[in-house]
């Protein structure tokens, strides 16, 4: 039997996304129909354009989000969740459910 190894890239993705305190908020905004960066910044107190752009760029690099540029004046950019991103966000949702179960178990045992 071969030794079971943890997934390399997906584990790094999860760690990076959870390490960015804004990624989960961005996913929530996209779910609620907010897909333009300026609108995201206006909707979330404490979120700066610089930090948001870095977060969005990282998510695009991982293939979770897609950046759509429109050839308009003034320029317009929107972000959408990719098919892979939907699967990835489902995994994050399952991790959140698992954490809630762990938290409930800890409260019961205290």
Biopython code that builds the backbone (N, CA, C, O; Angstrom):
import numpy as np
from Bio.PDB.StructureBuilder import StructureBuilder

atoms = [
    (1, "UNK", "N", (0.848, -1.173, 0.000)),
    (1, "UNK", "CA", (0.000, 0.000, 0.000)),
    (1, "UNK", "C", (0.894, 1.237, 0.000)),
    (1, "UNK", "O", (1.880, 1.293, 0.736)),
    (2, "UNK", "N", (0.556, 2.218, -0.815)),
    (2, "UNK", "CA", (1.328, 3.446, -0.886)),
    (2, "UNK", "C", (0.919, 4.416, 0.212)),
    (2, "UNK", "O", (-0.232, 4.440, 0.649)),
    (3, "UNK", "N", (1.857, 5.188, 0.635)),
    (3, "UNK", "CA", (1.603, 6.201, 1.655)),
    (3, "UNK", "C", (0.683, 7.270, 1.086)),
    (3, "UNK", "O", (0.912, 7.767, -0.016)),
    (4, "UNK", "N", (-0.342, 7.620, 1.824)),
    (4, "UNK", "CA", (-1.300, 8.652, 1.419)),
    (4, "UNK", "C", (-0.696, 10.014, 1.702)),
    (4, "UNK", "O", (-0.285, 10.298, 2.827)),
    (5, "UNK", "N", (-0.642, 10.855, 0.679)),
    (5, "UNK", "CA", (-0.085, 12.202, 0.813)),
    (5, "UNK", "C", (-1.191, 13.238, 0.711)),
    (5, "UNK", "O", (-2.179, 13.022, 0.008)),
    (6, "UNK", "N", (-1.036, 14.367, 1.409)),
    (6, "UNK", "CA", (-2.050, 15.414, 1.305)),
    (6, "UNK", "C", (-1.968, 16.085, -0.072)),
    (6, "UNK", "O", (-0.906, 16.104, -0.695)),
    (7, "UNK", "N", (-3.076, 16.626, -0.534)),
    (7, "UNK", "CA", (-3.044, 17.337, -1.810)),
    (7, "UNK", "C", (-2.179, 18.588, -1.689)),
    (7, "UNK", "O", (-2.297, 19.336, -0.718)),
    (8, "UNK", "N", (-1.329, 18.811, -2.653)),
    (8, "UNK", "CA", (-0.395, 19.937, -2.574)),
    (8, "UNK", "C", (-1.059, 21.267, -2.943)),
    (8, "UNK", "O", (-1.139, 22.173, -2.114)),
    (9, "UNK", "N", (-1.526, 21.379, -4.163)),
    (9, "UNK", "CA", (-2.045, 22.651, -4.652)),
    (9, "UNK", "C", (-3.354, 23.060, -3.979)),
    (9, "UNK", "O", (-3.517, 24.214, -3.583)),
    (10, "UNK", "N", (-4.286, 22.117, -3.850)),
    (10, "UNK", "CA", (-5.576, 22.476, -3.262)),
    (10, "UNK", "C", (-5.435, 22.863, -1.789)),
    (10, "UNK", "O", (-6.129, 23.764, -1.316)),
    (11, "UNK", "N", (-4.547, 22.193, -1.069)),
    (11, "UNK", "CA", (-4.327, 22.550, 0.337)),
    (11, "UNK", "C", (-3.742, 23.959, 0.436)),
    (11, "UNK", "O", (-4.125, 24.735, 1.311)),
    (12, "UNK", "N", (-2.817, 24.283, -0.459)),
    (12, "UNK", "CA", (-2.241, 25.630, -0.480)),
    (12, "UNK", "C", (-3.300, 26.676, -0.818)),
    (12, "UNK", "O", (-3.296, 27.778, -0.269)),
    (13, "UNK", "N", (-4.205, 26.318, -1.729)),
    (13, "UNK", "CA", (-5.278, 27.242, -2.097)),
    (13, "UNK", "C", (-6.176, 27.532, -0.898)),
    (13, "UNK", "O", (-6.496, 28.687, -0.614)),
    (14, "UNK", "N", (-6.574, 26.487, -0.208)),
    (14, "UNK", "CA", (-7.449, 26.670, 0.954)),
    (14, "UNK", "C", (-6.750, 27.525, 2.002)),
    (14, "UNK", "O", (-7.348, 28.447, 2.555)),
    (15, "UNK", "N", (-5.496, 27.223, 2.272)),
    (15, "UNK", "CA", (-4.725, 27.991, 3.254)),
    (15, "UNK", "C", (-4.617, 29.463, 2.839)),
    (15, "UNK", "O", (-4.789, 30.357, 3.667)),
    (16, "UNK", "N", (-4.337, 29.708, 1.574)),
    (16, "UNK", "CA", (-4.196, 31.083, 1.082)),
    (16, "UNK", "C", (-5.513, 31.837, 1.155)),
    (16, "UNK", "O", (-5.551, 32.994, 1.572)),
    (17, "UNK", "N", (-6.591, 31.181, 0.751)),
    (17, "UNK", "CA", (-7.902, 31.835, 0.759)),
    (17, "UNK", "C", (-8.344, 32.147, 2.182)),
    (17, "UNK", "O", (-8.819, 33.249, 2.456)),
    (18, "UNK", "N", (-8.190, 31.182, 3.094)),
    (18, "UNK", "CA", (-8.553, 31.452, 4.485)),
    (18, "UNK", "C", (-7.603, 32.472, 5.114)),
    (18, "UNK", "O", (-7.988, 33.192, 6.035)),
    (19, "UNK", "N", (-6.373, 32.535, 4.621)),
    (19, "UNK", "CA", (-5.407, 33.504, 5.123)),
    (19, "UNK", "C", (-5.732, 34.927, 4.704)),
    (19, "UNK", "O", (-5.336, 35.881, 5.375)),
    (20, "UNK", "N", (-6.444, 35.072, 3.608)),
    (20, "UNK", "CA", (-6.887, 36.393, 3.146)),
    (20, "UNK", "C", (-8.225, 36.688, 3.821)),
    (20, "UNK", "O", (-9.220, 36.012, 3.558)),
    (21, "UNK", "N", (-8.245, 37.670, 4.666)),
    (21, "UNK", "CA", (-9.461, 37.896, 5.438)),
    (21, "UNK", "C", (-10.624, 38.412, 4.598)),
    (21, "UNK", "O", (-11.748, 38.497, 5.093)),
    (22, "UNK", "N", (-10.375, 38.758, 3.333)),
    (22, "UNK", "CA", (-11.440, 39.321, 2.500)),
    (22, "UNK", "C", (-12.016, 38.356, 1.475)),
    (22, "UNK", "O", (-13.085, 38.630, 0.928)),
    (23, "UNK", "N", (-11.362, 37.249, 1.194)),
    (23, "UNK", "CA", (-11.844, 36.341, 0.146)),
    (23, "UNK", "C", (-13.258, 35.841, 0.408)),
    (23, "UNK", "O", (-14.094, 35.855, -0.496)),
    (24, "UNK", "N", (-13.533, 35.406, 1.618)),
    (24, "UNK", "CA", (-14.867, 34.894, 1.920)),
    (24, "UNK", "C", (-15.920, 35.988, 1.789)),
    (24, "UNK", "O", (-17.047, 35.722, 1.371)),
    (25, "UNK", "N", (-15.555, 37.213, 2.144)),
    (25, "UNK", "CA", (-16.462, 38.348, 1.983)),
    (25, "UNK", "C", (-16.722, 38.608, 0.507)),
    (25, "UNK", "O", (-17.853, 38.900, 0.117)),
    (26, "UNK", "N", (-15.687, 38.505, -0.315)),
    (26, "UNK", "CA", (-15.843, 38.702, -1.758)),
    (26, "UNK", "C", (-16.787, 37.646, -2.322)),
    (26, "UNK", "O", (-17.644, 37.966, -3.146)),
    (27, "UNK", "N", (-16.646, 36.400, -1.894)),
    (27, "UNK", "CA", (-17.546, 35.348, -2.372)),
    (27, "UNK", "C", (-18.988, 35.659, -1.996)),
    (27, "UNK", "O", (-19.904, 35.439, -2.789)),
    (28, "UNK", "N", (-19.184, 36.168, -0.795)),
    (28, "UNK", "CA", (-20.532, 36.529, -0.340)),
    (28, "UNK", "C", (-21.089, 37.671, -1.183)),
    (28, "UNK", "O", (-22.261, 37.652, -1.559)),
    (29, "UNK", "N", (-20.256, 38.661, -1.481)),
    (29, "UNK", "CA", (-20.695, 39.777, -2.326)),
    (29, "UNK", "C", (-21.102, 39.280, -3.711)),
    (29, "UNK", "O", (-22.138, 39.682, -4.239)),
    (30, "UNK", "N", (-20.283, 38.404, -4.297)),
    (30, "UNK", "CA", (-20.595, 37.864, -5.618)),
    (30, "UNK", "C", (-21.907, 37.072, -5.586)),
    (30, "UNK", "O", (-22.709, 37.144, -6.517)),
    (31, "UNK", "N", (-22.109, 36.334, -4.525)),
    (31, "UNK", "CA", (-23.349, 35.562, -4.372)),
    (31, "UNK", "C", (-24.558, 36.496, -4.320)),
    (31, "UNK", "O", (-25.643, 36.142, -4.780)),
    (32, "UNK", "N", (-24.366, 37.683, -3.761)),
    (32, "UNK", "CA", (-25.441, 38.672, -3.638)),
    (32, "UNK", "C", (-25.548, 39.591, -4.853)),
    (32, "UNK", "O", (-26.324, 40.547, -4.838)),
    (33, "UNK", "N", (-24.771, 39.308, -5.910)),
    (33, "UNK", "CA", (-24.885, 40.076, -7.147)),
    (33, "UNK", "C", (-23.994, 41.296, -7.240)),
    (33, "UNK", "O", (-24.113, 42.075, -8.186)),
    (34, "UNK", "N", (-23.101, 41.478, -6.278)),
    (34, "UNK", "CA", (-22.154, 42.596, -6.315)),
    (34, "UNK", "C", (-20.887, 42.086, -6.994)),
    (34, "UNK", "O", (-20.127, 41.327, -6.393)),
    (35, "UNK", "N", (-20.651, 42.497, -8.247)),
    (35, "UNK", "CA", (-19.520, 41.928, -8.987)),
    (35, "UNK", "C", (-18.536, 42.947, -9.536)),
    (35, "UNK", "O", (-17.605, 42.584, -10.255)),
    (36, "UNK", "N", (-18.731, 44.215, -9.207)),
    (36, "UNK", "CA", (-17.783, 45.238, -9.654)),
    (36, "UNK", "C", (-16.949, 45.703, -8.466)),
    (36, "UNK", "O", (-17.486, 45.936, -7.383)),
    (37, "UNK", "N", (-15.632, 45.841, -8.662)),
    (37, "UNK", "CA", (-14.741, 46.174, -7.545)),
    (37, "UNK", "C", (-15.135, 47.448, -6.779)),
    (37, "UNK", "O", (-15.110, 47.456, -5.548)),
    (38, "UNK", "N", (-15.492, 48.499, -7.482)),
    (38, "UNK", "CA", (-15.865, 49.742, -6.797)),
    (38, "UNK", "C", (-17.072, 49.552, -5.903)),
    (38, "UNK", "O", (-17.138, 50.096, -4.801)),
    (39, "UNK", "N", (-18.017, 48.780, -6.384)),
    (39, "UNK", "CA", (-19.215, 48.489, -5.618)),
    (39, "UNK", "C", (-18.883, 47.635, -4.388)),
    (39, "UNK", "O", (-19.480, 47.803, -3.325)),
    (40, "UNK", "N", (-17.923, 46.717, -4.551)),
    (40, "UNK", "CA", (-17.495, 45.882, -3.423)),
    (40, "UNK", "C", (-16.901, 46.753, -2.322)),
    (40, "UNK", "O", (-17.236, 46.596, -1.148)),
    (41, "UNK", "N", (-16.020, 47.672, -2.708)),
    (41, "UNK", "CA", (-15.368, 48.552, -1.723)),
    (41, "UNK", "C", (-16.414, 49.394, -1.001)),
    (41, "UNK", "O", (-16.326, 49.592, 0.211)),
    (42, "UNK", "N", (-17.404, 49.890, -1.742)),
    (42, "UNK", "CA", (-18.448, 50.717, -1.120)),
    (42, "UNK", "C", (-19.343, 49.907, -0.181)),
    (42, "UNK", "O", (-19.912, 50.469, 0.755)),
    (43, "UNK", "N", (-19.476, 48.618, -0.406)),
    (43, "UNK", "CA", (-20.361, 47.775, 0.396)),
    (43, "UNK", "C", (-19.724, 47.218, 1.661)),
    (43, "UNK", "O", (-20.431, 46.753, 2.555)),
    (44, "UNK", "N", (-18.401, 47.260, 1.748)),
    (44, "UNK", "CA", (-17.721, 46.637, 2.896)),
    (44, "UNK", "C", (-16.842, 47.669, 3.600)),
    (44, "UNK", "O", (-15.868, 48.166, 3.035)),
    (45, "UNK", "N", (-17.198, 47.972, 4.822)),
    (45, "UNK", "CA", (-16.420, 48.923, 5.618)),
    (45, "UNK", "C", (-15.044, 48.334, 5.915)),
    (45, "UNK", "O", (-14.935, 47.183, 6.339)),
    (46, "UNK", "N", (-14.002, 49.120, 5.694)),
    (46, "UNK", "CA", (-12.635, 48.687, 5.999)),
    (46, "UNK", "C", (-11.916, 48.034, 4.836)),
    (46, "UNK", "O", (-10.720, 47.759, 4.935)),
    (47, "UNK", "N", (-12.603, 47.781, 3.744)),
    (47, "UNK", "CA", (-11.990, 47.162, 2.572)),
    (47, "UNK", "C", (-11.466, 48.245, 1.646)),
    (47, "UNK", "O", (-12.223, 49.101, 1.188)),
    (48, "UNK", "N", (-10.156, 48.206, 1.370)),
    (48, "UNK", "CA", (-9.559, 49.201, 0.483)),
    (48, "UNK", "C", (-9.441, 48.645, -0.929)),
    (48, "UNK", "O", (-9.452, 47.430, -1.129)),
    (49, "UNK", "N", (-9.331, 49.523, -1.885)),
    (49, "UNK", "CA", (-9.185, 49.122, -3.288)),
    (49, "UNK", "C", (-7.926, 48.297, -3.490)),
    (49, "UNK", "O", (-7.944, 47.301, -4.214)),
    (50, "UNK", "N", (-6.828, 48.705, -2.854)),
    (50, "UNK", "CA", (-5.553, 48.004, -3.011)),
    (50, "UNK", "C", (-5.650, 46.564, -2.508)),
    (50, "UNK", "O", (-5.217, 45.635, -3.190)),
    (51, "UNK", "N", (-6.209, 46.383, -1.339)),
    (51, "UNK", "CA", (-6.330, 45.053, -0.745)),
    (51, "UNK", "C", (-7.310, 44.206, -1.561)),
    (51, "UNK", "O", (-7.061, 43.024, -1.801)),
    (52, "UNK", "N", (-8.417, 44.807, -1.983)),
    (52, "UNK", "CA", (-9.393, 44.084, -2.792)),
    (52, "UNK", "C", (-8.766, 43.608, -4.097)),
    (52, "UNK", "O", (-8.958, 42.458, -4.492)),
    (53, "UNK", "N", (-8.023, 44.475, -4.768)),
    (53, "UNK", "CA", (-7.397, 44.091, -6.034)),
    (53, "UNK", "C", (-6.432, 42.923, -5.857)),
    (53, "UNK", "O", (-6.384, 42.030, -6.703)),
    (54, "UNK", "N", (-5.665, 42.918, -4.770)),
    (54, "UNK", "CA", (-4.745, 41.810, -4.501)),
    (54, "UNK", "C", (-5.534, 40.515, -4.258)),
    (54, "UNK", "O", (-5.151, 39.449, -4.741)),
    (55, "UNK", "N", (-6.611, 40.615, -3.522)),
    (55, "UNK", "CA", (-7.463, 39.463, -3.239)),
    (55, "UNK", "C", (-8.081, 38.927, -4.525)),
    (55, "UNK", "O", (-8.069, 37.719, -4.764)),
    (56, "UNK", "N", (-8.616, 39.807, -5.346)),
    (56, "UNK", "CA", (-9.227, 39.397, -6.609)),
    (56, "UNK", "C", (-8.195, 38.768, -7.538)),
    (56, "UNK", "O", (-8.464, 37.751, -8.176)),
    (57, "UNK", "N", (-7.026, 39.372, -7.609)),
    (57, "UNK", "CA", (-5.954, 38.859, -8.469)),
    (57, "UNK", "C", (-5.571, 37.436, -8.055)),
    (57, "UNK", "O", (-5.403, 36.565, -8.908)),
    (58, "UNK", "N", (-5.436, 37.207, -6.768)),
    (58, "UNK", "CA", (-5.081, 35.886, -6.247)),
    (58, "UNK", "C", (-6.165, 34.864, -6.615)),
    (58, "UNK", "O", (-5.851, 33.746, -7.024)),
    (59, "UNK", "N", (-7.410, 35.241, -6.473)),
    (59, "UNK", "CA", (-8.514, 34.340, -6.802)),
    (59, "UNK", "C", (-8.585, 34.045, -8.299)),
    (59, "UNK", "O", (-8.955, 32.941, -8.700)),
    (60, "UNK", "N", (-8.233, 35.027, -9.119)),
    (60, "UNK", "CA", (-8.188, 34.802, -10.564)),
    (60, "UNK", "C", (-7.043, 33.847, -10.898)),
    (60, "UNK", "O", (-7.210, 32.949, -11.723)),
    (61, "UNK", "N", (-5.892, 34.031, -10.270)),
    (61, "UNK", "CA", (-4.735, 33.151, -10.504)),
    (61, "UNK", "C", (-5.056, 31.705, -10.147)),
    (61, "UNK", "O", (-4.605, 30.789, -10.834)),
    (62, "UNK", "N", (-5.823, 31.488, -9.094)),
    (62, "UNK", "CA", (-6.199, 30.138, -8.689)),
    (62, "UNK", "C", (-7.291, 29.562, -9.590)),
    (62, "UNK", "O", (-7.537, 28.356, -9.570)),
    (63, "UNK", "N", (-7.939, 30.405, -10.370)),
    (63, "UNK", "CA", (-9.016, 29.936, -11.244)),
    (63, "UNK", "C", (-10.370, 29.903, -10.561)),
    (63, "UNK", "O", (-11.313, 29.305, -11.080)),
    (64, "UNK", "N", (-10.476, 30.539, -9.402)),
    (64, "UNK", "CA", (-11.732, 30.571, -8.651)),
    (64, "UNK", "C", (-12.665, 31.634, -9.229)),
    (64, "UNK", "O", (-13.873, 31.429, -9.345)),
    (65, "UNK", "N", (-12.079, 32.768, -9.586)),
    (65, "UNK", "CA", (-12.840, 33.865, -10.186)),
    (65, "UNK", "C", (-12.341, 34.147, -11.587)),
    (65, "UNK", "O", (-11.205, 33.827, -11.937)),
    (66, "UNK", "N", (-13.210, 34.753, -12.384)),
    (66, "UNK", "CA", (-12.846, 35.182, -13.724)),
    (66, "UNK", "C", (-13.051, 36.690, -13.805)),
    (66, "UNK", "O", (-14.065, 37.223, -13.352)),
    (67, "UNK", "N", (-12.077, 37.356, -14.385)),
    (67, "UNK", "CA", (-12.142, 38.806, -14.574)),
    (67, "UNK", "C", (-12.677, 39.071, -15.980)),
    (67, "UNK", "O", (-12.127, 38.581, -16.967)),
    (68, "UNK", "N", (-13.756, 39.852, -16.061)),
    (68, "UNK", "CA", (-14.362, 40.178, -17.343)),
    (68, "UNK", "C", (-14.222, 41.678, -17.563)),
    (68, "UNK", "O", (-14.763, 42.478, -16.800)),
    (69, "UNK", "N", (-13.488, 42.056, -18.615)),
    (69, "UNK", "CA", (-13.294, 43.470, -18.951)),
    (69, "UNK", "C", (-14.196, 43.823, -20.115)),
    (69, "UNK", "O", (-14.299, 43.076, -21.088)),
    (70, "UNK", "N", (-14.849, 44.968, -20.005)),
    (70, "UNK", "CA", (-15.715, 45.450, -21.064)),
    (70, "UNK", "C", (-15.024, 46.604, -21.778)),
    (70, "UNK", "O", (-14.444, 47.478, -21.132)),
    (71, "UNK", "N", (-15.082, 46.611, -23.091)),
    (71, "UNK", "CA", (-14.449, 47.654, -23.899)),
    (71, "UNK", "C", (-15.380, 48.860, -23.963)),
    (71, "UNK", "O", (-16.055, 49.101, -24.964)),
    (72, "UNK", "N", (-15.393, 49.602, -22.868)),
    (72, "UNK", "CA", (-16.265, 50.768, -22.738)),
    (72, "UNK", "C", (-15.464, 51.935, -22.196)),
    (72, "UNK", "O", (-14.340, 51.783, -21.716)),
    (73, "UNK", "N", (-16.068, 53.084, -22.285)),
    (73, "UNK", "CA", (-15.464, 54.263, -21.682)),
    (73, "UNK", "C", (-16.501, 54.892, -20.769)),
    (73, "UNK", "O", (-17.555, 55.297, -21.260)),
    (74, "UNK", "N", (-16.265, 54.995, -19.484)),
    (74, "UNK", "CA", (-15.091, 54.545, -18.748)),
    (74, "UNK", "C", (-15.031, 53.014, -18.690)),
    (74, "UNK", "O", (-16.046, 52.332, -18.831)),
    (75, "UNK", "N", (-13.820, 52.493, -18.479)),
    (75, "UNK", "CA", (-13.649, 51.032, -18.441)),
    (75, "UNK", "C", (-14.497, 50.397, -17.342)),
    (75, "UNK", "O", (-14.692, 50.970, -16.270)),
    (76, "UNK", "N", (-14.984, 49.224, -17.632)),
    (76, "UNK", "CA", (-15.794, 48.488, -16.652)),
    (76, "UNK", "C", (-15.219, 47.086, -16.520)),
    (76, "UNK", "O", (-14.916, 46.427, -17.515)),
    (77, "UNK", "N", (-15.072, 46.639, -15.269)),
    (77, "UNK", "CA", (-14.562, 45.304, -14.963)),
    (77, "UNK", "C", (-15.541, 44.654, -14.001)),
    (77, "UNK", "O", (-16.020, 45.279, -13.055)),
    (78, "UNK", "N", (-15.828, 43.379, -14.264)),
    (78, "UNK", "CA", (-16.674, 42.605, -13.369)),
    (78, "UNK", "C", (-16.004, 41.263, -13.095)),
    (78, "UNK", "O", (-15.191, 40.786, -13.887)),
    (79, "UNK", "N", (-16.353, 40.671, -11.975)),
    (79, "UNK", "CA", (-15.809, 39.366, -11.597)),
    (79, "UNK", "C", (-16.955, 38.369, -11.473)),
    (79, "UNK", "O", (-18.038, 38.699, -10.988)),
    (80, "UNK", "N", (-16.694, 37.149, -11.919)),
    (80, "UNK", "CA", (-17.663, 36.074, -11.793)),
    (80, "UNK", "C", (-16.960, 34.836, -11.241)),
    (80, "UNK", "O", (-15.745, 34.682, -11.366)),
    (81, "UNK", "N", (-17.741, 33.975, -10.639)),
    (81, "UNK", "CA", (-17.207, 32.720, -10.111)),
    (81, "UNK", "C", (-17.167, 31.712, -11.262)),
    (81, "UNK", "O", (-18.148, 31.544, -11.987)),
    (82, "UNK", "N", (-16.020, 31.046, -11.420)),
    (82, "UNK", "CA", (-15.872, 30.029, -12.467)),
    (82, "UNK", "C", (-16.556, 28.729, -12.028)),
    (82, "UNK", "O", (-16.976, 28.600, -10.878)),
    (83, "UNK", "N", (-16.664, 27.777, -12.944)),
    (83, "UNK", "CA", (-17.213, 26.460, -12.587)),
    (83, "UNK", "C", (-16.356, 25.810, -11.503)),
    (83, "UNK", "O", (-16.873, 25.227, -10.550)),
    (84, "UNK", "N", (-15.027, 25.923, -11.667)),
    (84, "UNK", "CA", (-14.126, 25.411, -10.632)),
    (84, "UNK", "C", (-14.354, 26.151, -9.320)),
    (84, "UNK", "O", (-14.347, 25.542, -8.250)),
    (85, "UNK", "N", (-14.558, 27.471, -9.402)),
    (85, "UNK", "CA", (-14.790, 28.278, -8.206)),
    (85, "UNK", "C", (-16.021, 27.847, -7.436)),
    (85, "UNK", "O", (-16.026, 27.866, -6.205)),
    (86, "UNK", "N", (-17.066, 27.458, -8.153)),
    (86, "UNK", "CA", (-18.279, 26.968, -7.488)),
    (86, "UNK", "C", (-17.947, 25.724, -6.665)),
    (86, "UNK", "O", (-18.377, 25.605, -5.518)),
    (87, "UNK", "N", (-17.189, 24.806, -7.244)),
    (87, "UNK", "CA", (-16.789, 23.590, -6.526)),
    (87, "UNK", "C", (-15.916, 23.936, -5.319)),
    (87, "UNK", "O", (-16.087, 23.379, -4.234)),
    (88, "UNK", "N", (-14.979, 24.863, -5.523)),
    (88, "UNK", "CA", (-14.060, 25.259, -4.448)),
    (88, "UNK", "C", (-14.830, 25.911, -3.300)),
    (88, "UNK", "O", (-14.575, 25.613, -2.133)),
    (89, "UNK", "N", (-15.759, 26.786, -3.624)),
    (89, "UNK", "CA", (-16.543, 27.467, -2.586)),
    (89, "UNK", "C", (-17.428, 26.460, -1.856)),
    (89, "UNK", "O", (-17.664, 26.603, -0.656)),
    (90, "UNK", "N", (-17.922, 25.440, -2.567)),
    (90, "UNK", "CA", (-18.682, 24.381, -1.899)),
    (90, "UNK", "C", (-17.818, 23.662, -0.865)),
    (90, "UNK", "O", (-18.298, 23.321, 0.215)),
    (91, "UNK", "N", (-16.550, 23.432, -1.191)),
    (91, "UNK", "CA", (-15.626, 22.798, -0.239)),
    (91, "UNK", "C", (-15.446, 23.704, 0.986)),
    (91, "UNK", "O", (-15.443, 23.220, 2.118)),
    (92, "UNK", "N", (-15.298, 25.000, 0.767)),
    (92, "UNK", "CA", (-15.151, 25.938, 1.883)),
    (92, "UNK", "C", (-16.412, 25.949, 2.747)),
    (92, "UNK", "O", (-16.328, 26.036, 3.973)),
    (93, "UNK", "N", (-17.588, 25.859, 2.101)),
    (93, "UNK", "CA", (-18.846, 25.800, 2.856)),
    (93, "UNK", "C", (-18.899, 24.549, 3.727)),
    (93, "UNK", "O", (-19.367, 24.601, 4.865)),
    (94, "UNK", "N", (-18.417, 23.420, 3.193)),
    (94, "UNK", "CA", (-18.385, 22.182, 3.964)),
    (94, "UNK", "C", (-17.417, 22.292, 5.144)),
    (94, "UNK", "O", (-17.691, 21.774, 6.227)),
    (95, "UNK", "N", (-16.278, 22.972, 4.930)),
    (95, "UNK", "CA", (-15.338, 23.195, 6.038)),
    (95, "UNK", "C", (-15.988, 24.040, 7.135)),
    (95, "UNK", "O", (-15.775, 23.801, 8.323)),
    (96, "UNK", "N", (-16.780, 25.027, 6.723)),
    (96, "UNK", "CA", (-17.472, 25.864, 7.698)),
    (96, "UNK", "C", (-18.479, 25.041, 8.498)),
    (96, "UNK", "O", (-18.589, 25.210, 9.712)),
    (97, "UNK", "N", (-19.214, 24.151, 7.829)),
    (97, "UNK", "CA", (-20.153, 23.268, 8.530)),
    (97, "UNK", "C", (-19.420, 22.369, 9.516)),
    (97, "UNK", "O", (-19.876, 22.170, 10.642)),
    (98, "UNK", "N", (-18.287, 21.830, 9.092)),
    (98, "UNK", "CA", (-17.482, 20.985, 9.965)),
    (98, "UNK", "C", (-17.031, 21.759, 11.200)),
    (98, "UNK", "O", (-17.066, 21.235, 12.313)),
    (99, "UNK", "N", (-16.608, 23.006, 11.002)),
    (99, "UNK", "CA", (-16.177, 23.829, 12.127)),
    (99, "UNK", "C", (-17.324, 24.071, 13.097)),
    (99, "UNK", "O", (-17.122, 24.047, 14.312)),
    (100, "UNK", "N", (-18.527, 24.303, 12.576)),
    (100, "UNK", "CA", (-19.693, 24.501, 13.441)),
    (100, "UNK", "C", (-19.975, 23.252, 14.273)),
    (100, "UNK", "O", (-20.312, 23.348, 15.453)),
    (101, "UNK", "N", (-19.834, 22.078, 13.650)),
    (101, "UNK", "CA", (-20.020, 20.824, 14.383)),
    (101, "UNK", "C", (-18.979, 20.681, 15.490)),
    (101, "UNK", "O", (-19.296, 20.277, 16.608)),
    (102, "UNK", "N", (-17.743, 21.014, 15.164)),
    (102, "UNK", "CA", (-16.665, 20.934, 16.162)),
    (102, "UNK", "C", (-16.952, 21.889, 17.314)),
    (102, "UNK", "O", (-16.802, 21.527, 18.481)),
    (103, "UNK", "N", (-17.369, 23.115, 16.979)),
    (103, "UNK", "CA", (-17.683, 24.106, 18.013)),
    (103, "UNK", "C", (-18.822, 23.626, 18.911)),
    (103, "UNK", "O", (-18.764, 23.784, 20.130)),
    (104, "UNK", "N", (-19.859, 23.040, 18.305)),
    (104, "UNK", "CA", (-20.999, 22.536, 19.095)),
    (104, "UNK", "C", (-20.558, 21.400, 20.007)),
    (104, "UNK", "O", (-20.955, 21.347, 21.171)),
    (105, "UNK", "N", (-19.739, 20.491, 19.485)),
    (105, "UNK", "CA", (-19.234, 19.376, 20.290)),
    (105, "UNK", "C", (-18.417, 19.878, 21.471)),
    (105, "UNK", "O", (-18.507, 19.334, 22.571)),
    (106, "UNK", "N", (-17.621, 20.916, 21.241)),
    (106, "UNK", "CA", (-16.793, 21.460, 22.315)),
    (106, "UNK", "C", (-17.658, 22.108, 23.391)),
    (106, "UNK", "O", (-17.352, 22.003, 24.578)),
    (107, "UNK", "N", (-18.732, 22.773, 22.986)),
    (107, "UNK", "CA", (-19.634, 23.402, 23.971)),
    (107, "UNK", "C", (-20.338, 22.343, 24.810)),
    (107, "UNK", "O", (-20.528, 22.519, 26.014)),
    (108, "UNK", "N", (-20.722, 21.248, 24.171)),
    (108, "UNK", "CA", (-21.410, 20.174, 24.895)),
    (108, "UNK", "C", (-20.479, 19.504, 25.900)),
    (108, "UNK", "O", (-20.902, 19.153, 27.001)),
    (109, "UNK", "N", (-19.218, 19.326, 25.526)),
    (109, "UNK", "CA", (-18.277, 18.631, 26.402)),
    (109, "UNK", "C", (-17.718, 19.509, 27.528)),
    (109, "UNK", "O", (-17.044, 19.008, 28.428)),
    (110, "UNK", "N", (-17.993, 20.797, 27.481)),
    (110, "UNK", "CA", (-17.461, 21.691, 28.539)),
    (110, "UNK", "C", (-18.285, 21.692, 29.765)),
    (110, "UNK", "O", (-17.961, 22.390, 30.726)),
]
sb = StructureBuilder()
sb.init_structure("model")
sb.init_model(0)
sb.init_chain("A")
sb.init_seg("    ")
for serial, (resi, resn, name, xyz) in enumerate(atoms, 1):
    if name == "N":
        sb.init_residue(resn, " ", resi, " ")
    sb.init_atom(name, np.array(xyz, "f"), 0.0, 1.0, " ", f" {name:<3s}", serial, name[0])
structure = sb.get_structure()
